[in-house]
Amino acid sequence: SMWRQVDKKIMDYYGKEMPDDLSETVQRMSIEEFSRYFVEEFHLPVTPEQFAQQVADTVAQEYRELLPLKPHVMELLDWLDSQQIVYGVATATYGELAEAALKRLLLTEQEAGAPKTQPQIFQLAAQKLHLGRRQIAVAEDSLHALQCARAAGFFTVGVYDAANPAAWQQICATATVHVHDILEMKQFF
């Protein structure tokens, strides 16, 4: 839900009316793609690079100080550590912000060279972990990323997100398995 608020703040800053479906339109885009989209679609007086930095600055405090992890994430990561199960994080957000929110193994779209609508980010994560795709569970609350990981042959776990209940039925149909609470993932290890 934070990203919808960011979209609104940015549109308000430029005095533009926010279309109802804006967040849904840009959610599948990489940072570079949505920056270019905003600048071109709304005729903003900045470059896509400047816009991307403005978005990063807008969400920086949220990521560093306020944005909570999904419920029970730290408990699950602690449990994975205690079981000596290797894990990593692939994110669609800015690396420095995600790193501030979760100081752990991090893989961004920029490092992968492709958004989460393409399998490279999941394949690179597997490579960094020295694991095959059948040895990895990709946990996702994003339908498009879940569809991509599943199509690339990964075991997928659909994770419920209260900010996007409309996608839940499709997530359940797409994912190998699905959970409402991330701690339910323990049963798969």
FIKOLZA-1660 file (N, C-alpha, C; in steps of 0.1 Angstrom, whole numbers, plus 5000, padded with zeros to 4 digits):
% residues 189
   i   px   py   pz ch aa at
   1 5008 4988 5000  A  S  N
   1 5000 5000 5000  A  S CA
   1 5009 5013 5000  A  S  C
   2 5021 5011 5005  A  M  N
   2 5030 5023 5005  A  M CA
   2 5032 5029 4991  A  M  C
   3 5034 5020 4981  A  W  N
   3 5037 5024 4968  A  W CA
   3 5025 5032 4962  A  W  C
   4 5013 5029 4965  A  R  N
   4 5001 5036 4961  A  R CA
   4 5002 5051 4966  A  R  C
   5 5006 5052 4979  A  Q  N
   5 5007 5065 4985  A  Q CA
   5 5018 5073 4979  A  Q  C
   6 5029 5066 4975  A  V  N
   6 5040 5073 4968  A  V CA
   6 5036 5078 4955  A  V  C
   7 5029 5070 4947  A  D  N
   7 5023 5074 4934  A  D CA
   7 5015 5087 4936  A  D  C
   8 5007 5087 4946  A  K  N
   8 4998 5099 4949  A  K CA
   8 5006 5111 4953  A  K  C
   9 5016 5109 4961  A  K  N
   9 5024 5120 4965  A  K CA
   9 5032 5127 4953  A  K  C
  10 5037 5118 4945  A  I  N
  10 5044 5123 4933  A  I CA
  10 5035 5130 4924  A  I  C
  11 5023 5124 4921  A  M  N
  11 5014 5131 4912  A  M CA
  11 5009 5144 4918  A  M  C
  12 5006 5145 4931  A  D  N
  12 5003 5157 4938  A  D CA
  12 5014 5168 4937  A  D  C
  13 5026 5163 4938  A  Y  N
  13 5038 5172 4937  A  Y CA
  13 5038 5179 4924  A  Y  C
  14 5035 5172 4913  A  Y  N
  14 5035 5178 4900  A  Y CA
  14 5021 5184 4896  A  Y  C
  15 5012 5183 4905  A  G  N
  15 4999 5189 4902  A  G CA
  15 4991 5181 4892  A  G  C
  16 4993 5168 4891  A  K  N
  16 4987 5159 4882  A  K CA
  16 4976 5151 4889  A  K  C
  17 4965 5148 4881  A  E  N
  17 4955 5139 4886  A  E CA
  17 4960 5125 4885  A  E  C
  18 4958 5117 4896  A  M  N
  18 4963 5103 4896  A  M CA
  18 4951 5094 4891  A  M  C
  19 4954 5088 4879  A  P  N
  19 4944 5078 4874  A  P CA
  19 4942 5067 4885  A  P  C
  20 4930 5062 4886  A  D  N
  20 4926 5052 4895  A  D CA
  20 4935 5039 4894  A  D  C
  21 4939 5036 4882  A  D  N
  21 4946 5023 4879  A  D CA
  21 4961 5025 4878  A  D  C
  22 4966 5037 4882  A  L  N
  22 4980 5040 4880  A  L CA
  22 4989 5030 4887  A  L  C
  23 4987 5027 4899  A  S  N
  23 4996 5018 4907  A  S CA
  23 4995 5004 4900  A  S  C
  24 4984 4999 4896  A  E  N
  24 4983 4986 4889  A  E CA
  24 4990 4987 4876  A  E  C
  25 4990 4998 4869  A  T  N
  25 4996 4999 4856  A  T CA
  25 5012 4998 4857  A  T  C
  26 5017 5005 4867  A  V  N
  26 5032 5005 4869  A  V CA
  26 5038 4994 4877  A  V  C
  27 5029 4986 4884  A  Q  N
  27 5035 4976 4893  A  Q CA
  27 5043 4965 4886  A  Q  C
  28 5041 4963 4874  A  R  N
  28 5049 4953 4867  A  R CA
  28 5062 4958 4860  A  R  C
  29 5063 4971 4862  A  M  N
  29 5075 4978 4855  A  M CA
  29 5087 4978 4864  A  M  C
  30 5099 4978 4858  A  S  N
  30 5111 4980 4865  A  S CA
  30 5112 4995 4869  A  S  C
  31 5121 4998 4878  A  I  N
  31 5123 5012 4882  A  I CA
  31 5125 5021 4870  A  I  C
  32 5134 5016 4861  A  E  N
  32 5137 5024 4849  A  E CA
  32 5124 5026 4840  A  E  C
  33 5117 5015 4838  A  E  N
  33 5105 5016 4830  A  E CA
  33 5094 5025 4836  A  E  C
  34 5092 5024 4849  A  F  N
  34 5081 5033 4854  A  F CA
  34 5086 5047 4855  A  F  C
  35 5099 5050 4856  A  S  N
  35 5103 5063 4856  A  S CA
  35 5101 5070 4843  A  S  C
  36 5105 5062 4832  A  R  N
  36 5103 5067 4819  A  R CA
  36 5088 5069 4816  A  R  C
  37 5080 5059 4821  A  Y  N
  37 5065 5060 4819  A  Y CA
  37 5059 5073 4825  A  Y  C
  38 5063 5076 4838  A  F  N
  38 5057 5088 4844  A  F CA
  38 5062 5100 4837  A  F  C
  39 5074 5101 4833  A  V  N
  39 5079 5113 4827  A  V CA
  39 5072 5115 4813  A  V  C
  40 5071 5105 4806  A  E  N
  40 5065 5106 4792  A  E CA
  40 5050 5107 4793  A  E  C
  41 5044 5099 4801  A  E  N
  41 5029 5099 4801  A  E CA
  41 5023 5112 4807  A  E  C
  42 5030 5117 4817  A  F  N
  42 5024 5129 4824  A  F CA
  42 5032 5142 4821  A  F  C
  43 5041 5141 4811  A  H  N
  43 5049 5152 4807  A  H CA
  43 5055 5160 4818  A  H  C
  44 5063 5152 4826  A  L  N
  44 5069 5158 4838  A  L CA
  44 5082 5165 4833  A  L  C
  45 5086 5176 4840  A  P  N
  45 5097 5184 4836  A  P CA
  45 5110 5179 4842  A  P  C
  46 5112 5166 4842  A  V  N
  46 5125 5160 4847  A  V CA
  46 5128 5148 4838  A  V  C
  47 5141 5144 4839  A  T  N
  47 5145 5132 4832  A  T CA
  47 5140 5119 4839  A  T  C
  48 5140 5108 4833  A  P  N
  48 5136 5096 4840  A  P CA
  48 5146 5093 4852  A  P  C
  49 5158 5096 4850  A  E  N
  49 5168 5094 4861  A  E CA
  49 5165 5103 4873  A  E  C
  50 5162 5116 4870  A  Q  N
  50 5158 5125 4881  A  Q CA
  50 5145 5120 4888  A  Q  C
  51 5136 5116 4880  A  F  N
  51 5123 5111 4886  A  F CA
  51 5126 5099 4895  A  F  C
  52 5134 5089 4890  A  A  N
  52 5137 5077 4898  A  A CA
  52 5144 5082 4911  A  A  C
  53 5152 5092 4911  A  Q  N
  53 5159 5096 4923  A  Q CA
  53 5148 5103 4932  A  Q  C
  54 5139 5110 4926  A  Q  N
  54 5128 5117 4934  A  Q CA
  54 5120 5106 4941  A  Q  C
  55 5116 5095 4934  A  V  N
  55 5109 5084 4940  A  V CA
  55 5117 5078 4952  A  V  C
  56 5130 5075 4949  A  A  N
  56 5138 5070 4959  A  A CA
  56 5139 5078 4972  A  A  C
  57 5140 5091 4970  A  D  N
  57 5140 5101 4981  A  D CA
  57 5127 5101 4988  A  D  C
  58 5116 5100 4981  A  T  N
  58 5103 5100 4987  A  T CA
  58 5100 5088 4996  A  T  C
  59 5105 5076 4992  A  V  N
  59 5103 5064 5000  A  V CA
  59 5114 5061 5010  A  V  C
  60 5125 5068 5009  A  A  N
  60 5137 5065 5018  A  A CA
  60 5134 5064 5032  A  A  C
  61 5127 5074 5038  A  Q  N
  61 5124 5074 5052  A  Q CA
  61 5115 5062 5055  A  Q  C
  62 5105 5059 5047  A  E  N
  62 5096 5048 5049  A  E CA
  62 5104 5035 5051  A  E  C
  63 5113 5033 5041  A  Y  N
  63 5121 5020 5042  A  Y CA
  63 5130 5020 5053  A  Y  C
  64 5137 5031 5057  A  R  N
  64 5147 5031 5067  A  R CA
  64 5140 5031 5081  A  R  C
  65 5129 5037 5083  A  E  N
  65 5123 5039 5096  A  E CA
  65 5109 5033 5099  A  E  C
  66 5101 5033 5089  A  L  N
  66 5087 5030 5091  A  L CA
  66 5081 5017 5085  A  L  C
  67 5085 5014 5073  A  L  N
  67 5079 5003 5066  A  L CA
  67 5082 4989 5073  A  L  C
  68 5072 4983 5078  A  P  N
  68 5074 4970 5085  A  P CA
  68 5076 4959 5075  A  P  C
  69 5082 4949 5079  A  L  N
  69 5083 4936 5071  A  L CA
  69 5069 4930 5072  A  L  C
  70 5067 4920 5064  A  K  N
  70 5054 4912 5065  A  K CA
  70 5055 4906 5079  A  K  C
  71 5043 4904 5085  A  P  N
  71 5043 4897 5098  A  P CA
  71 5051 4884 5098  A  P  C
  72 5059 4882 5108  A  H  N
  72 5066 4870 5111  A  H CA
  72 5078 4867 5101  A  H  C
  73 5082 4877 5093  A  V  N
  73 5093 4874 5084  A  V CA
  73 5106 4872 5092  A  V  C
  74 5109 4880 5102  A  M  N
  74 5121 4878 5110  A  M CA
  74 5121 4865 5117  A  M  C
  75 5109 4861 5122  A  E  N
  75 5108 4848 5129  A  E CA
  75 5112 4836 5119  A  E  C
  76 5106 4838 5107  A  L  N
  76 5109 4827 5097  A  L CA
  76 5124 4827 5093  A  L  C
  77 5130 4839 5091  A  L  N
  77 5144 4840 5088  A  L CA
  77 5153 4834 5099  A  L  C
  78 5149 4837 5112  A  D  N
  78 5156 4832 5123  A  D CA
  78 5155 4816 5123  A  D  C
  79 5143 4811 5120  A  W  N
  79 5141 4797 5120  A  W CA
  79 5150 4791 5108  A  W  C
  80 5150 4797 5097  A  L  N
  80 5158 4792 5086  A  L CA
  80 5172 4792 5089  A  L  C
  81 5177 4802 5096  A  D  N
  81 5191 4803 5101  A  D CA
  81 5194 4791 5110  A  D  C
  82 5184 4789 5120  A  S  N
  82 5186 4778 5129  A  S CA
  82 5187 4764 5123  A  S  C
  83 5180 4763 5112  A  Q  N
  83 5180 4750 5104  A  Q CA
  83 5191 4750 5094  A  Q  C
  84 5199 4760 5093  A  Q  N
  84 5210 4762 5083  A  Q CA
  84 5204 4760 5069  A  Q  C
  85 5193 4766 5067  A  I  N
  85 5187 4767 5053  A  I CA
  85 5191 4780 5047  A  I  C
  86 5197 4779 5035  A  V  N
  86 5202 4791 5028  A  V CA
  86 5189 4798 5022  A  V  C
  87 5190 4812 5023  A  Y  N
  87 5179 4819 5017  A  Y CA
  87 5185 4832 5011  A  Y  C
  88 5177 4839 5003  A  G  N
  88 5181 4852 4997  A  G CA
  88 5169 4860 4995  A  G  C
  89 5171 4873 4991  A  V  N
  89 5160 4882 4989  A  V CA
  89 5162 4888 4975  A  V  C
  90 5152 4888 4967  A  A  N
  90 5151 4895 4954  A  A CA
  90 5140 4905 4955  A  A  C
  91 5144 4917 4951  A  T  N
  91 5134 4928 4953  A  T CA
  91 5133 4937 4941  A  T  C
  92 5121 4943 4939  A  A  N
  92 5119 4952 4928  A  A CA
  92 5122 4966 4932  A  A  C
  93 5125 4969 4944  A  T  N
  93 5127 4982 4949  A  T CA
  93 5142 4986 4948  A  T  C
  94 5145 4998 4952  A  Y  N
  94 5158 5004 4951  A  Y CA
  94 5167 4996 4961  A  Y  C
  95 5179 4992 4957  A  G  N
  95 5188 4984 4966  A  G CA
  95 5191 4991 4979  A  G  C
  96 5194 5004 4979  A  E  N
  96 5198 5010 4992  A  E CA
  96 5187 5011 5001  A  E  C
  97 5174 5011 4996  A  L  N
  97 5163 5012 5005  A  L CA
  97 5159 4998 5011  A  L  C
  98 5160 4988 5002  A  A  N
  98 5157 4975 5007  A  A CA
  98 5168 4970 5016  A  A  C
  99 5180 4974 5014  A  E  N
  99 5191 4970 5022  A  E CA
  99 5189 4976 5036  A  E  C
 100 5184 4989 5036  A  A  N
 100 5182 4995 5049  A  A CA
 100 5171 4988 5057  A  A  C
 101 5161 4983 5049  A  A  N
 101 5150 4976 5056  A  A CA
 101 5153 4962 5060  A  A  C
 102 5162 4955 5052  A  L  N
 102 5165 4941 5055  A  L CA
 102 5180 4939 5052  A  L  C
 103 5188 4939 5062  A  K  N
 103 5203 4938 5060  A  K CA
 103 5206 4923 5059  A  K  C
 104 5205 4918 5047  A  R  N
 104 5207 4903 5045  A  R CA
 104 5211 4902 5030  A  R  C
 105 5212 4890 5025  A  L  N
 105 5215 4888 5011  A  L CA
 105 5204 4894 5003  A  L  C
 106 5208 4903 4994  A  L  N
 106 5199 4911 4987  A  L CA
 106 5202 4910 4972  A  L  C
 107 5192 4909 4964  A  L  N
 107 5193 4909 4949  A  L CA
 107 5183 4918 4944  A  L  C
 108 5187 4929 4937  A  T  N
 108 5178 4939 4931  A  T CA
 108 5176 4936 4916  A  T  C
 109 5165 4942 4911  A  E  N
 109 5163 4941 4896  A  E CA
 109 5175 4947 4888  A  E  C
 110 5181 4958 4894  A  Q  N
 110 5192 4964 4887  A  Q CA
 110 5204 4955 4886  A  Q  C
 111 5206 4947 4896  A  E  N
 111 5217 4937 4896  A  E CA
 111 5214 4926 4886  A  E  C
 112 5202 4922 4886  A  A  N
 112 5198 4911 4877  A  A CA
 112 5197 4916 4862  A  A  C
 113 5195 4929 4860  A  G  N
 113 5194 4934 4847  A  G CA
 113 5181 4932 4841  A  G  C
 114 5171 4929 4849  A  A  N
 114 5157 4926 4844  A  A CA
 114 5147 4927 4855  A  A  C
 115 5135 4931 4852  A  P  N
 115 5125 4932 4862  A  P CA
 115 5120 4918 4866  A  P  C
 116 5111 4917 4877  A  K  N
 116 5106 4905 4882  A  K CA
 116 5095 4899 4873  A  K  C
 117 5093 4905 4861  A  T  N
 117 5084 4899 4851  A  T CA
 117 5092 4890 4842  A  T  C
 118 5105 4889 4844  A  Q  N
 118 5114 4881 4837  A  Q CA
 118 5122 4872 4846  A  Q  C
 119 5126 4860 4842  A  P  N
 119 5132 4850 4851  A  P CA
 119 5146 4853 4856  A  P  C
 120 5153 4863 4850  A  Q  N
 120 5167 4865 4853  A  Q CA
 120 5169 4867 4868  A  Q  C
 121 5161 4875 4875  A  I  N
 121 5163 4878 4889  A  I CA
 121 5162 4865 4897  A  I  C
 122 5153 4856 4894  A  F  N
 122 5152 4844 4902  A  F CA
 122 5164 4834 4898  A  F  C
 123 5168 4834 4885  A  Q  N
 123 5179 4826 4881  A  Q CA
 123 5192 4831 4887  A  Q  C
 124 5194 4844 4888  A  L  N
 124 5206 4849 4894  A  L CA
 124 5206 4847 4909  A  L  C
 125 5194 4847 4915  A  A  N
 125 5194 4844 4930  A  A CA
 125 5198 4830 4932  A  A  C
 126 5193 4821 4923  A  A  N
 126 5197 4807 4925  A  A CA
 126 5212 4805 4923  A  A  C
 127 5217 4812 4913  A  Q  N
 127 5232 4811 4911  A  Q CA
 127 5240 4816 4923  A  Q  C
 128 5235 4828 4928  A  K  N
 128 5242 4833 4940  A  K CA
 128 5242 4824 4952  A  K  C
 129 5231 4816 4953  A  L  N
 129 5229 4807 4964  A  L CA
 129 5235 4793 4961  A  L  C
 130 5240 4792 4949  A  H  N
 130 5246 4779 4944  A  H CA
 130 5236 4768 4945  A  H  C
 131 5224 4771 4941  A  L  N
 131 5213 4761 4941  A  L CA
 131 5206 4760 4928  A  L  C
 132 5200 4749 4925  A  G  N
 132 5192 4747 4913  A  G CA
 132 5178 4752 4916  A  G  C
 133 5171 4754 4905  A  R  N
 133 5157 4760 4907  A  R CA
 133 5148 4751 4914  A  R  C
 134 5150 4738 4914  A  R  N
 134 5141 4729 4921  A  R CA
 134 5145 4728 4936  A  R  C
 135 5156 4735 4940  A  Q  N
 135 5160 4735 4954  A  Q CA
 135 5156 4748 4961  A  Q  C
 136 5149 4756 4953  A  I  N
 136 5145 4770 4958  A  I CA
 136 5130 4771 4959  A  I  C
 137 5125 4778 4969  A  A  N
 137 5111 4782 4970  A  A CA
 137 5111 4797 4969  A  A  C
 138 5104 4801 4958  A  V  N
 138 5103 4816 4956  A  V CA
 138 5090 4820 4963  A  V  C
 139 5091 4828 4973  A  A  N
 139 5079 4833 4980  A  A CA
 139 5076 4847 4975  A  A  C
 140 5064 4849 4970  A  E  N
 140 5060 4861 4964  A  E CA
 140 5046 4865 4968  A  E  C
 141 5044 4878 4969  A  D  N
 141 5030 4884 4971  A  D CA
 141 5026 4891 4959  A  D  C
 142 5034 4892 4949  A  S  N
 142 5032 4898 4936  A  S CA
 142 5028 4888 4926  A  S  C
 143 5016 4889 4920  A  L  N
 143 5011 4880 4910  A  L CA
 143 5020 4879 4898  A  L  C
 144 5024 4890 4892  A  H  N
 144 5032 4889 4880  A  H CA
 144 5046 4883 4883  A  H  C
 145 5052 4885 4894  A  A  N
 145 5065 4879 4897  A  A CA
 145 5063 4864 4900  A  A  C
 146 5052 4861 4907  A  L  N
 146 5049 4847 4909  A  L CA
 146 5047 4839 4896  A  L  C
 147 5040 4845 4887  A  Q  N
 147 5037 4839 4874  A  Q CA
 147 5051 4836 4867  A  Q  C
 148 5059 4846 4867  A  C  N
 148 5072 4845 4861  A  C CA
 148 5081 4834 4867  A  C  C
 149 5082 4834 4880  A  A  N
 149 5090 4824 4887  A  A CA
 149 5084 4810 4884  A  A  C
 150 5071 4808 4884  A  R  N
 150 5065 4795 4882  A  R CA
 150 5068 4791 4867  A  R  C
 151 5067 4800 4858  A  A  N
 151 5070 4797 4844  A  A CA
 151 5084 4793 4842  A  A  C
 152 5093 4798 4850  A  A  N
 152 5107 4795 4849  A  A CA
 152 5111 4782 4856  A  A  C
 153 5101 4776 4862  A  G  N
 153 5103 4762 4868  A  G CA
 153 5106 4762 4882  A  G  C
 154 5105 4773 4889  A  F  N
 154 5107 4774 4904  A  F CA
 154 5095 4769 4912  A  F  C
 155 5097 4763 4923  A  F  N
 155 5087 4760 4933  A  F CA
 155 5083 4774 4938  A  F  C
 156 5070 4776 4938  A  T  N
 156 5065 4790 4942  A  T CA
 156 5056 4789 4954  A  T  C
 157 5057 4799 4963  A  V  N
 157 5048 4800 4974  A  V CA
 157 5041 4814 4973  A  V  C
 158 5028 4814 4971  A  G  N
 158 5021 4826 4971  A  G CA
 158 5018 4831 4985  A  G  C
 159 5022 4843 4988  A  V  N
 159 5020 4849 5001  A  V CA
 159 5009 4860 5001  A  V  C
 160 5000 4858 5010  A  Y  N
 160 4989 4868 5011  A  Y CA
 160 4994 4882 5014  A  Y  C
 161 4988 4892 5008  A  D  N
 161 4991 4905 5011  A  D CA
 161 4978 4913 5012  A  D  C
 162 4975 4918 5024  A  A  N
 162 4963 4925 5027  A  A CA
 162 4961 4937 5019  A  A  C
 163 4972 4943 5013  A  A  N
 163 4971 4955 5005  A  A CA
 163 4966 4951 4991  A  A  C
 164 4966 4938 4987  A  N  N
 164 4961 4934 4974  A  N CA
 164 4953 4922 4974  A  N  C
 165 4941 4922 4981  A  P  N
 165 4933 4910 4982  A  P CA
 165 4926 4906 4969  A  P  C
 166 4925 4915 4960  A  A  N
 166 4919 4912 4947  A  A CA
 166 4927 4902 4939  A  A  C
 167 4940 4902 4941  A  A  N
 167 4949 4892 4934  A  A CA
 167 4950 4879 4940  A  A  C
 168 4945 4877 4953  A  W  N
 168 4947 4865 4960  A  W CA
 168 4942 4852 4953  A  W  C
 169 4930 4853 4947  A  Q  N
 169 4925 4841 4941  A  Q CA
 169 4934 4837 4929  A  Q  C
 170 4939 4846 4922  A  Q  N
 170 4948 4843 4911  A  Q CA
 170 4962 4838 4916  A  Q  C
 171 4966 4844 4927  A  I  N
 171 4979 4839 4933  A  I CA
 171 4977 4825 4938  A  I  C
 172 4966 4821 4944  A  C  N
 172 4964 4807 4948  A  C CA
 172 4964 4798 4936  A  C  C
 173 4958 4802 4925  A  A  N
 173 4957 4794 4913  A  A CA
 173 4971 4792 4906  A  A  C
 174 4979 4802 4908  A  T  N
 174 4992 4802 4901  A  T CA
 174 5003 4795 4909  A  T  C
 175 5003 4798 4922  A  A  N
 175 5014 4793 4931  A  A CA
 175 5014 4778 4932  A  A  C
 176 5026 4772 4934  A  T  N
 176 5027 4758 4937  A  T CA
 176 5019 4755 4950  A  T  C
 177 5021 4764 4960  A  V  N
 177 5014 4763 4973  A  V CA
 177 5012 4778 4977  A  V  C
 178 5003 4780 4986  A  H  N
 178 5001 4794 4991  A  H CA
 178 4999 4794 5006  A  H  C
 179 5002 4806 5012  A  V  N
 179 5001 4807 5026  A  V CA
 179 4995 4821 5030  A  V  C
 180 4988 4822 5040  A  H  N
 180 4983 4835 5045  A  H CA
 180 4993 4841 5054  A  H  C
 181 5000 4833 5062  A  D  N
 181 5010 4838 5071  A  D CA
 181 5023 4832 5067  A  D  C
 182 5034 4840 5066  A  I  N
 182 5046 4835 5061  A  I CA
 182 5053 4824 5070  A  I  C
 183 5049 4824 5082  A  L  N
 183 5054 4813 5091  A  L CA
 183 5049 4799 5087  A  L  C
 184 5038 4799 5079  A  E  N
 184 5033 4786 5074  A  E CA
 184 5043 4780 5065  A  E  C
 185 5053 4787 5060  A  M  N
 185 5063 4782 5051  A  M CA
 185 5071 4771 5057  A  M  C
 186 5072 4771 5070  A  K  N
 186 5081 4762 5077  A  K CA
 186 5077 4747 5073  A  K  C
 187 5065 4745 5070  A  Q  N
 187 5060 4731 5067  A  Q CA
 187 5067 4726 5054  A  Q  C
 188 5072 4735 5046  A  F  N
 188 5078 4731 5033  A  F CA
 188 5092 4727 5034  A  F  C
 189 5098 4729 5046  A  F  N
 189 5113 4726 5047  A  F CA
 189 5115 4714 5055  A  F  C
% end
